[in-house]
Amino acid sequence: MISYKLYNSVINIPTSWDKLTVKDIFLKTNFLNALELSSPDHISSFYLAIYNNQELVGIAIIQRVEMYLDNIFRKTSDHTLKRLGKAAIARIVRGNALIVGNLMHTGQHGYYFNSNKIHATVFFETVFKALKSLEKTIKKESNKTIRIIGFKDYFKDDVIHLNTHIFDKNSMYKVKVQPNMIFNIPSHFNSISDYKIALNKKYKRRYNTAIKKSSAIVKKELLLEDIKLQGNALYKLYKHVSDQAKVNSFILKRNHFYQLKLDLQSNFKIFGYYLNNELIGFYTLILNNSQLETYFLGYNPRYQQEYQMYLNMLYDMLEYGIDHKFKSVVYARTAMEIKSSVGANPNDMFIYMKHTNTLFINPLLKFVVNTLNPVKKWEQRHPFK
């Protein structure tokens, strides 16, 4: 017999959750706890446990997101026509949304099920039952109507696409979004020298130039106490980069990096860039089994061009991945062209979503999604011989 239970806090999750054979740190309770304690104020999480005869066989993360104009569009200095267009789009998507997955990180980090214990079709049908139940609970307890339901982010070969009949039945649209940029590390790469040898002349020069420009920068891993002491500086640098995004559905809390380090410990890394003892940039990594996940970063724009900080961060992330024998470096989406110049390749991703006002809004939803998260034209670079 299939049953399910929704939990609104990590502390209530059963101990069997972490015993599932899921190799994804983003679905483990230590990460979920850090996220719960440092999520933006307008994002809250629910944890779905699905049982077969009282045995835990599947899990899903559902985030409730309260989206309004200021949460969606970061900059407000556009001319009148653009502001009116943004306001029109915001009227469609604003309000409460339920997202299966982690809105704050690229990739499928929203569900897992044991296919030997529950069929995929039954699993996804149960997820939809839970979503409908959660809709009713939110309406009853806070008098808020869920406007949007979404499932994010799925590669072409994800099992979810074999169950489109369930999503069609629930009026969900499948939409292509920006790709996930991934560097699959060749098995013969034992150090960054092997990477450099594999580059063609043009990109070898580019690599050497970037490294030379950063020679004055001191790079240092930050420990828990360092993160606490440098909290304001880290947040300011993060905001410099985050605020450049025209569309961004959240802003991190100031304690986000500290809380992740506290809970993930050695599986979360922050590396700072110092110039004359001043922190001018940083990047973060999450060690996710065989995958090295790049996370948030920040830098002082005053020094970005002179020291090619962003490009150096991409190289440093890769060097860490090679040195520590990861199979891949997940660079996520955005800045696809420069990431491809390092050697990352685009991997198509898809989302499923719907507006609950299906009669009037759903036909416009694909347009809205493509406006908010366009699949941008860019030229893929090929840095290897």
PEDABEL-V571683 format. One record per backbone hydrogen bond with DSSP energy under -0.5 kcal/mol. CO is the residue of the C=O (numbers start at 1). NH is the residue of the N-H. Records with the same first field share a line. If there is no record, write none. Layout:
BEGIN
CO: NH, NH
END
This chain:
BEGIN
1: 53
3: 51
5: 49
7: 47
9: 12
10: 13
14: 17
15: 18
16: 19, 20
17: 20
20: 22
21: 23
22: 24
24: 27
25: 28
28: 32
29: 33
30: 34
31: 35
32: 36
33: 37
34: 38
35: 38, 39
38: 253
40: 43
42: 66
44: 64
46: 48, 62
47: 7, 49
48: 60
49: 5
50: 57, 58
51: 3, 53
52: 55
54: 56
55: 52
57: 114
58: 50
59: 112
60: 48, 62
61: 101
62: 46, 64
63: 65, 99
64: 44
65: 67, 97
67: 95
68: 71, 72
69: 73
72: 74, 248
79: 83
80: 84
81: 85
82: 86
83: 87
84: 88
85: 89
86: 90
87: 91
88: 92
89: 92, 93
90: 94
95: 67
96: 147, 148
97: 65, 99
98: 100, 150
99: 63, 101
100: 152
101: 103
102: 105
107: 109
110: 61
112: 59
113: 115
114: 117, 118
119: 123
120: 124
121: 125
122: 126
123: 127
124: 128
125: 129
126: 130
127: 131
128: 132
129: 133
130: 134
131: 135
132: 136
133: 137
134: 138
135: 139
136: 140
137: 141
138: 142, 144
139: 143
145: 96, 147
147: 356
148: 98
149: 354
150: 100
151: 352
154: 350
155: 158
158: 161
159: 162
160: 163
161: 164
163: 166, 167
164: 168
165: 169
166: 170
167: 172
168: 171
173: 175, 353
175: 351
177: 349
179: 181
180: 182, 347
181: 331, 332
182: 184, 345
183: 185, 329
186: 189
188: 190
191: 194, 195
192: 196
193: 197
194: 198
195: 199
196: 199
198: 385
200: 204
201: 205
202: 206
203: 207
204: 208
205: 209
206: 210
207: 211
208: 212
209: 213
210: 214
212: 215
214: 217
217: 219
218: 274
220: 272
223: 227
224: 228
225: 229
226: 230
228: 231
230: 234
231: 235
232: 236
233: 237
234: 238
235: 239
236: 240
237: 241, 299
238: 242
239: 243
241: 244
242: 245
246: 74
253: 256
255: 259
256: 260
257: 261
258: 262
259: 263
260: 264
261: 265
264: 267
265: 268
267: 287
269: 285
270: 222
271: 283
272: 220, 274
273: 280, 281
274: 218
275: 278
278: 275, 280
280: 300
281: 273
282: 298
283: 271
284: 295
285: 269
286: 288, 293
287: 289
288: 291
290: 327, 328
291: 288, 293
292: 294, 330
293: 286
296: 284
298: 282
299: 301
300: 303, 304
301: 305
303: 307
304: 308, 309
305: 308
308: 312
309: 313
310: 314
311: 315
312: 316
313: 317
314: 318
315: 319
316: 320
317: 321
318: 322
319: 323
320: 324
321: 326
322: 325
327: 185
328: 292, 330
329: 183, 331
330: 294
332: 181
335: 339
336: 340
337: 341
338: 342
339: 342, 343, 344
340: 383
345: 182
347: 180
348: 156
349: 177
350: 154
351: 175
352: 151
353: 173
354: 149
356: 358
357: 361, 362
361: 364, 365
362: 365, 366
364: 368
365: 369
366: 370
367: 371
368: 372
369: 373
374: 376
378: 380
383: 200
END
